[in-house]
Amino acid sequence: MKVRIAKSSDLTQIVEIFNQAIINGGANAFTNTVTPEERKNWFDSHQDPNFILVCEIEEIIVAWCSITPYRQGRLALSKTAEISYYVHQDYIGKGIGKYIVKETILLAKSKGFKNLIAIMLDTNDASKNLLLKLEFQIWGHLPKIAEFPNYTCGQYYIGKNLTI
């Protein structure tokens, strides 16, 4: 297993994993799948100090994790970033999510970030539990704000201060 900074040639595999989460539901607030072309600007916006890490097994991307500006343009929040991660459906439950998040935390610290925030649906128990095991804490809950065709759910703000 190898973790590295994502290259533009990885975008198709990153989008494939992202779309699996959309199709399977409960992992994010997207309701329609996306194309690599639609995600290109998002990908390009992850320049230093922000980044996307990918986890490879035999040159196949099995997970990715991004550090995205939180409330970009607000200088007082420039040391805080949003962390998002996704694992290929065939590799869930194998410790890959924990591994890539830990590697992302280390890199984020080295780039001077002081806080990471994961914003997730409150139905995503697996992700919430993984982050809590990695010493993130629930910093907030927005009840019943995500409306899907068959249900409504809330959103958690789960954070980690990297300076303690």
C-alpha positions as CSV (number, residue, x, y, z in Angstrom):
1,M,0.0,0.0,0.0
2,K,1.4,3.4,-1.0
3,V,0.1,6.9,-0.3
4,R,1.1,9.8,-2.5
5,I,0.0,13.2,-3.7
6,A,-2.6,12.9,-6.4
7,K,-1.7,13.7,-10.1
8,S,-4.1,15.0,-12.7
9,S,-4.0,11.5,-14.3
10,D,-5.7,10.1,-11.1
11,L,-8.8,12.2,-11.5
12,T,-10.8,9.5,-13.3
13,Q,-10.2,7.0,-10.5
14,I,-10.9,9.6,-7.8
15,V,-14.2,10.4,-9.5
16,E,-15.1,6.7,-9.8
17,I,-14.7,6.2,-6.0
18,F,-16.6,9.5,-5.3
19,N,-19.5,8.3,-7.6
20,Q,-19.7,5.0,-5.7
21,A,-20.4,6.9,-2.5
22,I,-23.1,9.0,-4.3
23,I,-24.7,5.9,-5.8
24,N,-24.6,3.9,-2.5
25,G,-25.9,6.9,-0.6
26,G,-25.5,8.2,2.9
27,A,-21.9,9.3,2.5
28,N,-22.3,12.8,1.2
29,A,-25.0,15.3,0.1
30,F,-24.5,14.9,-3.6
31,T,-27.5,13.3,-5.3
32,N,-26.2,13.0,-8.9
33,T,-22.9,11.4,-10.0
34,V,-20.3,13.6,-11.6
35,T,-17.8,13.4,-14.4
36,P,-14.1,14.0,-14.3
37,E,-14.6,17.2,-16.3
38,E,-17.1,18.5,-13.7
39,R,-14.6,17.8,-10.9
40,K,-11.5,19.3,-12.7
41,N,-11.8,22.7,-11.2
42,W,-12.2,21.1,-7.7
43,F,-9.1,19.0,-8.3
44,D,-7.1,21.9,-9.6
45,S,-8.0,24.0,-6.5
46,H,-6.0,21.6,-4.3
47,Q,-2.7,23.3,-4.7
48,D,-0.2,23.7,-1.8
49,P,-0.9,24.0,1.0
50,N,-4.1,22.1,0.2
51,F,-3.8,18.7,-1.4
52,I,-5.3,15.4,-2.3
53,L,-3.7,12.1,-1.3
54,V,-4.4,8.8,-3.0
55,C,-3.8,5.3,-1.6
56,E,-2.7,2.8,-4.2
57,I,-2.5,-1.0,-4.2
58,E,-0.6,-2.3,-7.2
59,E,-1.1,1.0,-9.0
60,I,-4.9,1.0,-8.5
61,I,-6.3,3.9,-6.4
62,V,-8.3,2.4,-3.6
63,A,-8.9,5.6,-1.5
64,W,-8.4,9.3,-1.6
65,C,-8.4,12.1,1.0
66,S,-8.5,15.8,0.4
67,I,-7.6,18.9,2.4
68,T,-9.7,21.8,1.2
69,P,-9.8,25.4,2.3
70,Y,-12.4,26.0,4.9
71,R,-14.3,29.2,4.2
72,Q,-11.7,30.3,1.7
73,G,-10.8,33.9,1.6
74,R,-11.3,34.4,5.3
75,L,-7.8,34.9,6.5
76,A,-8.6,34.2,10.2
77,L,-9.6,30.7,9.1
78,S,-6.6,30.0,6.9
79,K,-5.1,27.4,9.3
80,T,-8.3,25.4,9.3
81,A,-9.2,23.0,6.5
82,E,-11.9,20.6,5.6
83,I,-10.9,16.9,5.4
84,S,-12.8,14.5,3.1
85,Y,-12.1,10.9,2.3
86,Y,-13.5,8.1,0.3
87,V,-12.6,4.4,0.0
88,H,-13.4,2.2,-3.0
89,Q,-16.3,0.0,-2.2
90,D,-14.3,-3.2,-2.6
91,Y,-11.8,-2.0,0.0
92,I,-14.1,-0.8,2.8
93,G,-13.5,-2.4,6.2
94,K,-9.8,-3.2,5.5
95,G,-8.2,-0.3,7.4
96,I,-7.5,1.8,4.4
97,G,-9.7,4.7,5.4
98,K,-7.9,4.9,8.8
99,Y,-4.5,4.7,7.1
100,I,-5.1,7.5,4.6
101,V,-6.7,9.8,7.1
102,K,-3.7,9.3,9.5
103,E,-1.3,10.1,6.6
104,T,-3.4,13.1,5.7
105,I,-3.3,14.4,9.3
106,L,0.5,14.1,9.3
107,L,0.9,16.0,6.1
108,A,-1.7,18.7,7.1
109,K,0.3,19.3,10.3
110,S,3.5,19.6,8.4
111,K,1.9,22.2,6.1
112,G,0.9,24.3,9.1
113,F,-2.8,23.5,9.5
114,K,-4.0,23.7,13.1
115,N,-7.6,22.4,12.7
116,L,-9.3,19.9,10.5
117,I,-13.1,19.7,10.1
118,A,-15.0,16.9,8.5
119,I,-18.5,17.9,7.5
120,M,-20.6,14.7,7.1
121,L,-24.2,13.4,7.0
122,D,-25.3,12.2,10.4
123,T,-26.3,8.9,8.8
124,N,-22.6,8.2,8.0
125,D,-21.9,6.2,11.2
126,A,-18.8,4.4,9.8
127,S,-17.0,7.6,9.0
128,K,-18.1,9.3,12.2
129,N,-16.8,6.3,14.2
130,L,-13.5,6.2,12.4
131,L,-12.8,9.9,13.0
132,L,-13.8,9.6,16.7
133,K,-11.3,6.7,17.0
134,L,-8.7,9.1,15.6
135,E,-9.4,11.6,18.3
136,F,-11.7,13.9,16.3
137,Q,-14.6,15.3,18.3
138,I,-18.1,16.3,17.4
139,W,-18.0,20.1,17.3
140,G,-21.5,20.6,16.0
141,H,-24.7,19.2,14.6
142,L,-27.1,20.7,12.1
143,P,-30.3,18.7,12.3
144,K,-32.5,17.8,9.3
145,I,-30.8,20.1,6.7
146,A,-30.1,17.5,4.0
147,E,-33.1,16.5,2.0
148,F,-33.0,13.4,-0.1
149,P,-36.0,11.9,-2.1
150,N,-36.8,9.3,0.6
151,Y,-35.4,10.9,3.8
152,T,-34.0,13.9,5.6
153,C,-31.0,13.9,7.8
154,G,-28.6,16.2,9.5
155,Q,-24.9,17.1,9.2
156,Y,-22.1,16.8,11.7
157,Y,-19.1,19.0,12.1
158,I,-16.4,16.8,13.4
159,G,-13.1,18.4,14.2
160,K,-9.6,17.9,15.4
161,N,-7.2,20.4,16.8
162,L,-3.8,19.4,15.5
163,T,-1.8,21.5,18.0
164,I,-2.6,19.3,21.0
